[in-house]
Amino acid sequence: MENENSTGIVERQQFTFAHDAPMQLDSGETLGPITLAYETYGRLDAARANAILICHALSGDAHAAGLTPDGKIGWWDDCIGPGKAFDTDKYFVVCSNVIGGCQGSTGPSSINPQTGKPYALGFPVITIADIVRAQRHLIDHLGIEKLLAVVGGSMGGMQALQWTVSYPDRVRAALPLATTARHSPMLIAFSEVGRQAIYADPNWRKGEYYDNGARPNTGLALARMIGHITYLSEASMHHKFGRRLEAREHFGYDFGTDFAVESYLHYKGNRFTERFDANSYLYITKAMDYFDLANGNGSLAHAFEKCASLMYLVVSFTSDWLYPPYHSKEMVSALTAIGADVTYCNLQSTWGHDAFLLEVETMTRLISDFLDRVVAQHGIGSR
């Protein structure tokens, strides 16, 4: 465990949780023992009623706020801390790295206790429901009977929705941001192109690359470049790059890097390979593709039928073409049909899918007001 207050703003604690019993997966296979890396911010109140679970997106991890000893700032630091959207003077915030990941939690790069070697493709295929099932074991370990809220953007929003469907009696509110209740064919197509980029890298070796020195970084970088384009919008790309040239005044008339946007994508792709595992990318994108709350339930409304007592804040963004507003409107209609308390905001933004991370002032106001209402409605006292 690390106790840190490096920024002087948020109290950050880092832990590892181990669950030894085999966990049943949606595929019918089992996984265990499992380890979850997680961080906490703020303090749990005496009634254990002020806990908020933050769920990260595809490339995220447990480090949501504060600074690590090596100076890495949390991916949602703008929104977690005293006086911020998730006010750690009021709330106890938890964020864990998902199973299947590569940043402290059990995934394909972890050692398989049966073989003494990394799982690689021997790791079982997982779903969003499996990810949430592992988180539930963590919440049990922390002694939290009922979460005040579950929150997430993008893939994190899928987890928030799955929490309400899988464990409606363990959650008071959910904040699914810039997300969907099911992956569309277009989203599955983008995922598959990214996976094919990794398969095509000769260093991938069908996932068995951990002991070979060379990693499939070219394929993983290309997958990240493709994915990163979907997080932006045309307006934000015009604003950030335009047709500006990179380190030259004229076209090179060759196949080098002419444009600033090309250089930016190369940088993003290469940096991603420094912190992420290619096999984890395969497993997590497949989990996202399988995600469909209506599957097996007949309809979204039927999927949410046990969630009528919960409160939801659903947020979409006008320029998000990865999860466009109609995705959020579908889930809002389903929640309204079962009588849930739903607040929906479709926010004007030019930032594209990344807006849930970048529209800090607007998100802070929305989230703070919504959480105050959840606290008041459930009669939860402040610390």
C-alpha positions as CSV (number, residue, x, y, z in Angstrom):
1,M,0.0,0.0,0.0
2,E,1.1,3.5,-0.7
3,N,-0.2,6.6,1.1
4,E,0.4,9.7,-1.1
5,N,-0.7,13.3,-1.3
6,S,1.8,14.3,-3.9
7,T,-0.4,17.0,-5.4
8,G,-1.5,18.4,-2.1
9,I,-5.0,18.0,-3.5
10,V,-6.2,14.4,-3.3
11,E,-5.3,11.7,-0.8
12,R,-4.4,8.6,-2.8
13,Q,-4.0,5.1,-1.6
14,Q,-2.8,2.2,-3.8
15,F,-3.7,-1.4,-3.0
16,T,-3.8,-4.9,-4.5
17,F,-6.7,-7.2,-3.8
18,A,-6.5,-11.0,-4.2
19,H,-9.6,-13.3,-4.6
20,D,-8.5,-16.9,-4.4
21,A,-11.8,-18.7,-5.2
22,P,-12.3,-19.6,-8.9
23,M,-14.8,-17.1,-10.5
24,Q,-17.3,-18.4,-12.9
25,L,-17.3,-16.6,-16.3
26,D,-20.0,-16.0,-18.8
27,S,-18.1,-18.4,-21.2
28,G,-18.6,-21.3,-18.8
29,E,-14.9,-21.3,-17.9
30,T,-13.5,-20.3,-14.5
31,L,-10.7,-17.9,-13.6
32,G,-8.9,-17.8,-10.3
33,P,-7.1,-16.8,-8.3
34,I,-7.6,-13.2,-9.5
35,T,-5.8,-10.0,-8.5
36,L,-7.2,-6.5,-8.8
37,A,-5.0,-3.4,-8.6
38,Y,-7.0,-0.5,-7.2
39,E,-6.7,3.0,-5.8
40,T,-8.9,4.9,-3.3
41,Y,-9.4,8.6,-2.7
42,G,-11.0,10.2,0.3
43,R,-12.4,8.3,3.3
44,L,-15.2,5.8,3.8
45,D,-17.7,7.2,6.2
46,A,-18.9,5.3,9.4
47,A,-22.0,4.1,7.7
48,R,-20.0,2.9,4.6
49,A,-22.6,4.7,2.5
50,N,-20.5,7.3,0.6
51,A,-18.5,5.0,-1.8
52,I,-18.3,5.7,-5.5
53,L,-16.9,3.2,-7.9
54,I,-15.1,4.8,-10.9
55,C,-14.8,2.4,-13.9
56,H,-12.1,3.1,-16.5
57,A,-12.2,3.0,-20.3
58,L,-10.3,0.7,-22.7
59,S,-6.9,2.1,-22.2
60,G,-7.3,3.3,-18.6
61,D,-6.2,1.8,-15.3
62,A,-6.7,2.1,-11.6
63,H,-4.7,5.4,-11.4
64,A,-7.6,7.8,-11.7
65,A,-6.3,10.8,-9.7
66,G,-3.3,12.2,-7.9
67,L,0.4,11.7,-8.8
68,T,2.4,8.5,-8.7
69,P,6.0,8.7,-7.4
70,D,7.3,8.9,-11.0
71,G,5.0,11.9,-11.7
72,K,2.2,10.2,-13.6
73,I,-1.1,12.1,-13.1
74,G,-4.3,10.2,-12.9
75,W,-6.5,10.0,-16.0
76,W,-9.4,11.8,-14.4
77,D,-7.6,14.0,-11.9
78,D,-9.5,17.0,-13.1
79,C,-12.7,15.5,-11.7
80,I,-11.5,13.6,-8.5
81,G,-10.5,15.5,-5.4
82,P,-11.6,18.1,-2.9
83,G,-14.1,20.5,-4.4
84,K,-14.1,18.6,-7.7
85,A,-16.9,16.6,-9.4
86,F,-16.2,13.6,-7.2
87,D,-15.5,15.6,-4.0
88,T,-13.2,13.5,-1.8
89,D,-14.2,15.7,1.2
90,K,-17.6,14.0,0.8
91,Y,-17.1,10.7,-1.0
92,F,-14.9,7.7,-0.9
93,V,-13.8,7.0,-4.5
94,V,-12.5,3.6,-5.7
95,C,-11.1,2.7,-9.1
96,S,-9.7,-0.7,-10.1
97,N,-7.9,-2.0,-13.1
98,V,-10.2,-4.4,-15.0
99,I,-9.4,-8.2,-15.2
100,G,-8.0,-8.9,-18.7
101,G,-5.9,-5.7,-18.2
102,C,-2.2,-5.4,-17.9
103,Q,-1.6,-2.8,-15.2
104,G,-1.8,-4.8,-12.0
105,S,-4.9,-6.9,-12.4
106,T,-5.0,-10.5,-13.7
107,G,-4.8,-10.7,-17.5
108,P,-3.1,-12.5,-20.3
109,S,0.3,-11.3,-19.3
110,S,-0.1,-12.6,-15.7
111,I,1.4,-15.9,-14.6
112,N,-0.9,-18.9,-15.0
113,P,-0.5,-20.7,-11.6
114,Q,-1.0,-24.1,-13.4
115,T,1.9,-23.6,-15.9
116,G,4.2,-21.0,-14.2
117,K,4.1,-19.1,-17.5
118,P,2.1,-16.1,-18.8
119,Y,-1.5,-17.1,-19.7
120,A,-1.2,-15.5,-23.2
121,L,-4.2,-16.8,-25.2
122,G,-4.7,-19.4,-22.5
123,F,-6.5,-16.7,-20.6
124,P,-10.2,-17.2,-20.9
125,V,-12.3,-14.8,-23.0
126,I,-14.1,-12.4,-20.7
127,T,-17.2,-10.1,-20.9
128,I,-18.1,-6.8,-19.3
129,A,-20.3,-8.8,-16.9
130,D,-17.2,-10.8,-15.9
131,I,-15.3,-7.5,-15.3
132,V,-18.1,-6.3,-13.0
133,R,-18.3,-9.6,-11.2
134,A,-14.6,-9.2,-10.2
135,Q,-15.3,-5.7,-9.1
136,R,-18.1,-6.9,-6.9
137,H,-15.7,-9.2,-5.1
138,L,-13.5,-6.1,-4.4
139,I,-16.5,-4.1,-3.1
140,D,-17.4,-7.1,-0.8
141,H,-13.8,-7.1,0.4
142,L,-14.1,-3.4,1.3
143,G,-17.2,-4.1,3.3
144,I,-19.4,-1.9,1.2
145,E,-22.9,-3.2,1.1
146,K,-24.3,-0.6,-1.3
147,L,-22.4,1.8,-3.5
148,L,-23.6,5.4,-3.6
149,A,-22.8,5.4,-7.4
150,V,-21.0,3.7,-10.2
151,V,-19.5,5.9,-12.8
152,G,-17.7,5.6,-16.1
153,G,-17.2,6.9,-19.6
154,S,-17.0,4.8,-22.7
155,M,-16.2,1.2,-21.7
156,G,-16.4,2.5,-18.1
157,G,-20.0,3.5,-18.8
158,M,-20.7,-0.1,-20.0
159,Q,-19.5,-1.3,-16.6
160,A,-21.7,1.2,-14.8
161,L,-24.8,0.0,-16.7
162,Q,-23.8,-3.7,-16.1
163,W,-23.5,-3.0,-12.4
164,T,-27.1,-1.8,-12.3
165,V,-28.4,-4.8,-14.2
166,S,-26.3,-7.5,-12.4
167,Y,-26.5,-6.0,-8.9
168,P,-29.4,-3.5,-8.7
169,D,-29.5,-4.0,-4.9
170,R,-25.9,-3.0,-4.5
171,V,-26.1,0.4,-6.3
172,R,-28.0,3.6,-5.6
173,A,-27.1,5.5,-8.8
174,A,-25.3,5.2,-12.0
175,L,-23.6,7.7,-14.3
176,P,-23.0,6.2,-17.7
177,L,-21.1,8.8,-19.8
178,A,-20.5,8.8,-23.6
179,T,-21.3,5.1,-23.8
180,T,-23.8,2.6,-25.1
181,A,-25.9,-0.3,-23.9
182,R,-24.6,-2.5,-26.8
183,H,-21.8,-2.3,-29.4
184,S,-23.1,-1.5,-32.8
185,P,-21.8,-3.1,-36.0
186,M,-19.6,-0.1,-36.7
187,L,-18.0,-0.3,-33.3
188,I,-17.3,-4.0,-33.7
189,A,-15.8,-3.3,-37.1
190,F,-13.3,-0.8,-35.6
191,S,-12.4,-3.3,-32.9
192,E,-11.8,-6.0,-35.4
193,V,-9.5,-3.8,-37.6
194,G,-7.4,-3.0,-34.5
195,R,-7.2,-6.7,-33.6
196,Q,-6.2,-7.6,-37.2
197,A,-3.4,-5.1,-37.0
198,I,-2.0,-7.0,-34.0
199,Y,-2.5,-10.4,-35.6
200,A,-0.6,-9.2,-38.7
201,D,2.5,-8.2,-36.6
202,P,5.0,-11.1,-37.0
203,N,6.1,-10.6,-33.4
204,W,2.6,-11.5,-32.1
205,R,3.3,-15.2,-32.5
206,K,-0.3,-16.1,-31.7
207,G,0.1,-14.4,-28.4
208,E,3.2,-16.3,-27.3
209,Y,5.6,-13.3,-27.3
210,Y,6.4,-12.8,-23.6
211,D,9.6,-14.8,-23.5
212,N,10.8,-13.8,-27.0
213,G,12.0,-10.2,-26.3
214,A,10.3,-8.7,-29.3
215,R,6.7,-7.6,-28.7
216,P,4.1,-6.9,-31.4
217,N,4.5,-3.1,-30.9
218,T,4.0,-2.2,-34.5
219,G,0.6,-3.9,-34.6
220,L,-0.4,-2.5,-31.2
221,A,0.6,1.0,-32.2
222,L,-1.5,0.8,-35.4
223,A,-4.5,-0.5,-33.4
224,R,-4.1,2.5,-31.1
225,M,-3.8,5.0,-34.0
226,I,-7.0,3.6,-35.5
227,G,-8.8,3.8,-32.1
228,H,-7.5,7.2,-31.3
229,I,-9.0,8.7,-34.5
230,T,-12.5,7.6,-33.2
231,Y,-12.0,9.5,-30.0
232,L,-11.7,12.8,-31.8
233,S,-14.0,14.8,-34.0
234,E,-13.5,16.5,-37.3
235,A,-13.9,19.9,-35.6
236,S,-11.3,19.1,-32.9
237,M,-8.9,17.8,-35.5
238,H,-9.3,20.9,-37.6
239,H,-8.7,23.0,-34.4
240,K,-5.7,21.0,-33.2
241,F,-3.9,20.3,-36.4
242,G,-5.6,21.7,-39.5
243,R,-3.4,20.9,-42.5
244,R,-0.3,22.1,-40.7
245,L,3.0,20.5,-41.8
246,E,5.3,18.9,-39.2
247,A,8.9,20.1,-39.1
248,R,9.0,21.2,-42.7
249,E,7.8,24.2,-44.8
250,H,6.9,22.3,-47.9
251,F,5.6,18.9,-49.0
252,G,8.3,16.3,-49.0
253,Y,6.9,14.5,-52.1
254,D,7.8,11.2,-50.5
255,F,6.2,8.9,-47.9
256,G,7.6,10.5,-44.9
257,T,5.6,12.4,-42.3
258,D,4.3,15.6,-43.8
259,F,1.3,16.6,-41.6
260,A,1.2,17.3,-37.9
261,V,-1.8,15.0,-37.5
262,E,0.3,12.1,-38.8
263,S,3.1,12.9,-36.3
264,Y,0.5,13.0,-33.5
265,L,-0.9,9.6,-34.3
266,H,2.6,8.1,-34.5
267,Y,3.4,9.5,-31.1
268,K,0.1,8.3,-29.6
269,G,0.6,4.8,-31.0
270,N,4.2,4.5,-29.9
271,R,3.5,5.8,-26.4
272,F,0.7,3.3,-26.0
273,T,3.1,0.4,-26.6
274,E,5.1,1.5,-23.6
275,R,2.3,0.9,-21.1
276,F,-0.1,-1.6,-22.7
277,D,-0.1,-5.3,-23.6
278,A,-1.2,-6.4,-27.1
279,N,-3.1,-9.4,-25.8
280,S,-4.9,-7.3,-23.3
281,Y,-6.1,-5.1,-26.2
282,L,-7.5,-8.2,-27.9
283,Y,-9.4,-9.4,-24.8
284,I,-10.8,-6.1,-23.7
285,T,-12.0,-5.1,-27.2
286,K,-13.6,-8.5,-27.5
287,A,-15.4,-7.9,-24.2
288,M,-16.7,-4.6,-25.5
289,D,-17.9,-6.2,-28.7
290,Y,-19.8,-8.9,-26.8
291,F,-21.5,-6.2,-24.7
292,D,-25.3,-6.1,-25.3
293,L,-27.6,-5.6,-22.3
294,A,-30.6,-6.6,-24.4
295,N,-29.1,-10.0,-25.3
296,G,-31.0,-12.7,-23.5
297,N,-33.5,-10.1,-22.1
298,G,-35.6,-9.5,-25.1
299,S,-35.3,-5.7,-24.9
300,L,-33.4,-3.0,-23.1
301,A,-36.5,-2.2,-21.0
302,H,-36.6,-5.9,-19.8
303,A,-32.9,-5.7,-19.1
304,F,-33.5,-2.8,-16.8
305,E,-36.7,-4.1,-15.2
306,K,-35.1,-4.5,-11.8
307,C,-33.5,-1.1,-11.8
308,A,-36.6,1.1,-11.4
309,S,-35.5,2.3,-7.9
310,L,-32.1,3.5,-9.1
311,M,-31.2,7.0,-10.2
312,Y,-29.3,7.6,-13.5
313,L,-27.4,10.5,-15.0
314,V,-26.9,9.7,-18.7
315,V,-24.6,12.1,-20.7
316,S,-23.9,12.2,-24.4
317,F,-22.0,14.7,-26.6
318,T,-23.1,16.1,-29.9
319,S,-19.8,15.5,-31.7
320,D,-19.2,12.0,-30.4
321,W,-19.4,9.8,-33.5
322,L,-18.0,6.7,-31.7
323,Y,-21.0,6.5,-29.3
324,P,-23.4,9.1,-30.9
325,P,-26.3,10.5,-28.8
326,Y,-28.8,8.0,-30.2
327,H,-27.1,5.3,-28.1
328,S,-27.8,7.2,-24.9
329,K,-31.3,8.1,-26.0
330,E,-32.1,4.4,-26.5
331,M,-31.1,3.6,-22.9
332,V,-32.9,6.7,-21.6
333,S,-36.1,5.5,-23.3
334,A,-35.7,2.0,-21.8
335,L,-35.1,3.4,-18.4
336,T,-38.1,5.8,-18.7
337,A,-40.3,2.9,-19.7
338,I,-39.6,1.1,-16.4
339,G,-40.1,4.2,-14.3
340,A,-36.5,4.8,-13.3
341,D,-35.4,8.3,-12.2
342,V,-33.3,9.4,-15.3
343,T,-31.6,12.7,-16.0
344,Y,-30.3,13.0,-19.5
345,C,-28.0,15.6,-21.0
346,N,-26.8,15.8,-24.6
347,L,-24.0,18.3,-24.3
348,Q,-22.8,20.6,-27.0
349,S,-19.1,19.9,-27.5
350,T,-16.6,19.9,-30.4
351,W,-14.2,17.4,-28.6
352,G,-15.8,14.2,-29.9
353,H,-15.8,11.1,-27.7
354,D,-13.1,12.5,-25.4
355,A,-15.4,15.2,-24.3
356,F,-16.3,13.4,-21.1
357,L,-12.7,13.9,-20.1
358,L,-12.3,17.4,-21.4
359,E,-15.5,19.3,-20.7
360,V,-14.4,19.6,-17.1
361,E,-16.4,22.6,-15.9
362,T,-19.7,21.4,-17.4
363,M,-19.2,17.8,-16.1
364,T,-18.3,19.0,-12.7
365,R,-21.5,21.0,-12.4
366,L,-23.6,18.2,-13.7
367,I,-22.1,15.5,-11.6
368,S,-21.9,17.5,-8.4
369,D,-25.6,18.5,-8.6
370,F,-26.7,14.9,-9.4
371,L,-24.7,13.4,-6.6
372,D,-26.1,16.0,-4.1
373,R,-29.6,14.9,-5.2
374,V,-28.7,11.2,-4.8
375,V,-27.4,11.9,-1.3
376,A,-30.5,13.9,-0.4
377,Q,-33.0,11.4,-1.8
378,H,-31.4,8.5,0.2
379,G,-30.9,10.5,3.4
380,I,-27.1,9.9,3.5
381,G,-25.4,12.1,6.0
382,S,-22.1,13.9,5.4
383,R,-19.0,12.9,7.2
